[in-house]
Amino acid sequence: MLFTPQNEDGSGRLEMDITVISGDPFARGLGFRGVVQDKKTGNRYKVYGASCGLPRCQCDARIKAIMGT
């Protein structure tokens, strides 16, 4: 499943083929959405809602690496 979230600091966008571990990373809104795993690297990431840049819209996603994966 193709996933294109913002990187951790929001300065760029990643392209990953993922497996959803928990939650719904494609849901809209701010806050924690779930955990995904990059099939290519095996790394796991927490997914958080983020603003896409439009006023009052939180349809984007930002990831944070889970240490030790």
Secondary structure, 3 states (H helix, E strand, C coil): CEECCECCCCCCECCEEEEEEEECCCCCCCEEEEEEEECCCCCEEEEEEECCCCCCCCCEEEEEECCCC
